[in-house]
Amino acid sequence: MEYLHVLSRPMVIDHDHDIIWTEAYMDSVLFNSMAQSLLLMTTVAMPVFSKKKETLSHGILLGVVGTDIPLVEVMMLTPRYKLGAHGYAFLITNNGYILAHPDLRPLYKDGKKLKPKPNYNSVDLTEAEWEDSNDTLRTSMVKGETGTSTLDVRTAVDRGKRPLFLKNNYFYTTINDTPFSFGMVLTQGHGQYMFYGNVSVEEGLHDLQQPDLTIAKEWTYCETDIDPQHRKLTQLQAVVRYLTGKEPDLECDEVLLQQTLFDAVVTAPLEAYWTALMLSDAGVDAGVETAFLGTRSGLMRVTRYTGNEQRKGKHFLTPVDKENLFTMDHHPIWYRLAAENKPGQFYYYVPVDDVNKDKNIFIAVTAVTVTEQKRTALAGAIGVQMSLDLLEGRFLATAKQANNTDCSNVDGLCPLSCESIEINCYLVDNNGFIVTSKERSDVGRFFGEVDGSVMAQLLKSGLFKRVTLYDYQAMCKNSHHHTSAARPLLSPFYSLTAAVKWLFSNLMLFLLEFNICGLWHNDYLVDAKSGYHTTHKQKKAESMVPCNTEYPGFIYDTTIRETNSIIKCGRCQKMFVLQQIVNSNLVMLVVQADCDCSRQYSPITLTPREVKYILLQLFVTARVLAYRLTIKLNSILPV
């Protein structure tokens, strides 16, 4: 270790306290524990010098001091409430790698286990912000510049199933004394305007402590990490203790507290209204399970109309239902969907996730806005969660013609009923997902998977538009491992390219591996089996590899109110009628059931497709092999 003192002597004498920050890494202890919210960390370290006068000239390095910092703690410093429904913050290194980003997915599911991706800490910014095709944003941030940028982006919510077209404003700057840059995103139409209201602390405190009210647990209303005595407090407890004067030393966000108090007072009548509905003689309809409200300050009010045993949406808005709660990374899905909907118009959808595996609930939500002098700000979203049985019953009853309907001037089936075996009726949302159907197994599926012929016609006529989305953090099955399955049929172009690639690669490998000196010296020969043999366990471990994928999303053109068409399918014709349901994001589809078009039309699926850059692979292979060939030839040819 003596050489360390010698090498560090100039730095010590010059008092050069270099501060080192590492890239993101995953703590294995935390990964194997329940503290996976602290998964990604960075370490900061700096040298410690001896400042004694008698040894100052010798430049003695005493050691290095450092600490580990969870990146989630850094991101919690961002005022989440100021970013709007779609806004977020992110952090990158001077190499352009992501430290923190809402779209960073460092883990993947291998069976029932979560595992870290091989490249979890080398995900480039352009792999999350892939609309930055010219690398303008990335280049500026890597250079440590301060500035703004605007991008038209395609993004998706609800696990990538629902495309959104947004115009994002990016604000970025470097963080002093670190190799990191910080970015913040505001979506145009959200986050530009905020409204303020004044209420007394006493009035706000009274409503803030009602049993139906909660605030975002992951937001920082008050800083509870500074004093060890405050670390056991929840954010709501800290807010109450600060406002009552019991903990005046707490550091709290006064603007956020004022907004929270105002929202608590303004929304207080809802509790009385929801309770009155439950206690009234008529009561609420069977199947209405939860009424809820969320505001821009992270405040939520939730009223349950059924007990937990009878409730089908048992996990909805519970702590395990992260997607539907205010978190540090995002607003709830229903909040974001409502934000993109017209105020007063309800958005209906069936959540298909881990908390609704049986697909037996649906959600209706609408936005609440405040307008002042032609400026509009989103105040919150309000909605209701119901069982699917309720919607199906209402739908079938409404879509059934009475038995005494005059059918004298009608050709074909009359009176009509969606319960008839001759027609199939669907409620489909604006992204093409089935909300109701006679077959419960169809609910939550993409309509194109159920009826490819009708979906193809809807796409051809422009009622639905296909949107191509990308995932640059996907995991795909490794296509290079051995298998006994037959090779799929390939296009002639692919076969030709593969043949050229094979010939070129093998020719280069032959030149590299065939050592001329080996003709005279057998010592150069090696056993290829030991170098290339792969065990079964190794092949199994490498079955999933990072890849790039593209997949489709679909959006309904709301300007088209209704349409009908006939699809020719061999010996039969299939007729369908589409009608938009007013003040909603739904359309009703009635399809003739006795004509099977599955032979003429394949299902239209949302299955991701791996993007393989064949020409790029050839180029990289050529460069690598040429480099290896040069080294090999230089080693065997006489100088």
Summary of the structure (lengths in Angstrom):
residues: 639
radius of gyration: 30.9
end to end distance: 41.2
largest distance: 112.9
contacts: 1748
relative contact order: 0.08
helix: 30%
strand: 29%
